[in-house]
Amino acid sequence: MRCRCVYAFTNALRIGGVDVGCAQLEGETDMTQTALNTWVTLPADTWTLISEIDCTFVVVSGIVEVLGMDGAAPVEADRGIPYANGAGEDASVAMLSRFPGSGTADRIYMISRGETGSVFVSRAVVS
């Protein structure tokens, strides 16, 4: 599976020290992602690309919002589905399908409002 990614933000190459496989920081590119099974730190008030496919996640700290997007990355004012500490979803929930208003969502972003947050994320490889 190849995904087209359109984005422009500085933490696209590495999320919480984990390489997400993007080849450039802005513009359009085919995207691949490595398998991931790790903790991800979410900078305060910054949308962070987590996955191009459905994934499993658990919020560890902060109030985290999750948003599925098709096209450009979300802006800070965009709102997602809020999750509190200890909440999360399994990949079988099909998070991407929860965002029909964004067209065909093909990316999952997360943001922690007002403070640094962290989530545990597990996702498959896309090549």
PLY file of the C-alpha trace (Angstrom):
ply
format ascii 1.0
element vertex 127
property float x
property float y
property float z
element edge 126
property int vertex1
property int vertex2
end_header
0.00 0.00 0.00
1.36 3.48 -0.92
-0.14 6.61 0.58
0.13 10.16 -0.72
0.99 12.58 2.05
0.64 16.36 1.92
2.07 18.12 4.95
4.21 20.98 6.21
5.35 20.74 9.81
8.70 20.23 11.45
8.19 16.95 13.31
7.20 14.86 10.28
10.42 12.86 9.98
10.67 11.81 13.60
7.87 11.48 16.15
9.08 11.04 19.69
12.44 9.92 18.31
10.83 7.34 16.01
11.38 7.53 12.24
8.02 7.56 10.45
9.52 7.18 7.00
8.77 10.49 5.26
11.39 11.51 2.72
10.87 15.29 2.97
9.35 17.86 5.30
6.92 19.63 3.02
5.14 19.07 -0.26
3.72 15.88 -1.71
5.43 12.52 -1.51
4.60 8.83 -1.59
4.71 7.70 1.99
5.83 4.49 3.56
5.88 3.80 7.27
7.80 1.45 9.44
6.11 -0.86 11.89
5.80 0.82 15.26
5.22 -0.48 18.77
6.40 2.30 21.08
5.73 5.37 23.22
5.26 8.62 21.30
5.61 12.06 22.90
3.17 14.66 21.62
4.43 18.25 21.82
1.87 20.62 23.33
-0.55 22.14 20.82
1.10 20.58 17.75
-0.68 18.10 15.47
1.55 15.05 15.03
1.19 12.49 12.24
0.87 9.06 13.88
-0.10 6.66 11.11
-1.34 6.29 7.55
-3.39 3.22 8.51
-5.58 2.24 11.43
-3.51 1.68 14.56
-3.85 0.73 18.19
-3.19 3.48 20.74
-3.55 4.20 24.46
-3.28 7.71 25.94
-0.74 7.72 28.75
-0.71 11.40 29.71
-2.60 14.52 28.72
-5.93 15.01 27.02
-5.24 13.86 23.46
-7.41 14.59 20.43
-7.39 12.25 17.43
-8.26 13.40 13.92
-8.36 11.56 10.60
-7.42 13.65 7.56
-7.36 13.37 3.79
-5.15 16.03 2.23
-3.35 18.76 4.14
-2.32 18.39 7.77
-4.72 19.86 10.34
-4.16 23.36 11.75
-4.00 24.02 15.49
-7.62 25.26 15.58
-8.97 21.95 14.16
-10.67 19.72 16.73
-10.50 15.95 17.02
-12.12 13.24 19.12
-10.84 13.71 22.72
-9.34 10.82 24.70
-8.39 11.06 28.40
-5.64 9.20 30.27
-6.02 5.44 29.94
-8.41 5.68 26.97
-7.58 4.38 23.52
-8.66 2.27 20.58
-7.68 -1.02 18.98
-6.76 -1.09 15.28
-9.89 -3.16 14.63
-12.00 -0.08 15.52
-11.08 1.44 12.12
-10.40 4.98 13.36
-9.99 6.30 9.82
-13.62 5.47 9.03
-14.76 7.69 11.95
-13.96 10.83 9.94
-16.33 10.78 6.92
-16.37 14.59 6.77
-12.73 14.66 5.71
-13.34 12.64 2.54
-11.42 9.37 2.57
-9.24 9.81 5.65
-5.85 8.19 5.15
-3.82 9.64 8.03
-4.26 9.75 11.80
-3.02 12.84 13.64
-2.93 13.46 17.38
-2.56 16.62 19.48
-2.17 17.21 23.22
-3.79 20.50 24.23
-1.90 22.83 26.58
0.75 20.35 27.72
3.03 17.67 26.39
1.18 14.36 26.13
2.19 10.80 25.41
0.56 7.81 23.79
1.51 4.21 23.19
1.07 3.41 19.49
1.21 0.11 17.64
0.83 -0.01 13.86
1.77 -2.22 10.91
4.30 -1.50 8.18
3.23 0.23 4.94
5.53 -0.12 1.95
0 1
1 2
2 3
3 4
4 5
5 6
6 7
7 8
8 9
9 10
10 11
11 12
12 13
13 14
14 15
15 16
16 17
17 18
18 19
19 20
20 21
21 22
22 23
23 24
24 25
25 26
26 27
27 28
28 29
29 30
30 31
31 32
32 33
33 34
34 35
35 36
36 37
37 38
38 39
39 40
40 41
41 42
42 43
43 44
44 45
45 46
46 47
47 48
48 49
49 50
50 51
51 52
52 53
53 54
54 55
55 56
56 57
57 58
58 59
59 60
60 61
61 62
62 63
63 64
64 65
65 66
66 67
67 68
68 69
69 70
70 71
71 72
72 73
73 74
74 75
75 76
76 77
77 78
78 79
79 80
80 81
81 82
82 83
83 84
84 85
85 86
86 87
87 88
88 89
89 90
90 91
91 92
92 93
93 94
94 95
95 96
96 97
97 98
98 99
99 100
100 101
101 102
102 103
103 104
104 105
105 106
106 107
107 108
108 109
109 110
110 111
111 112
112 113
113 114
114 115
115 116
116 117
117 118
118 119
119 120
120 121
121 122
122 123
123 124
124 125
125 126
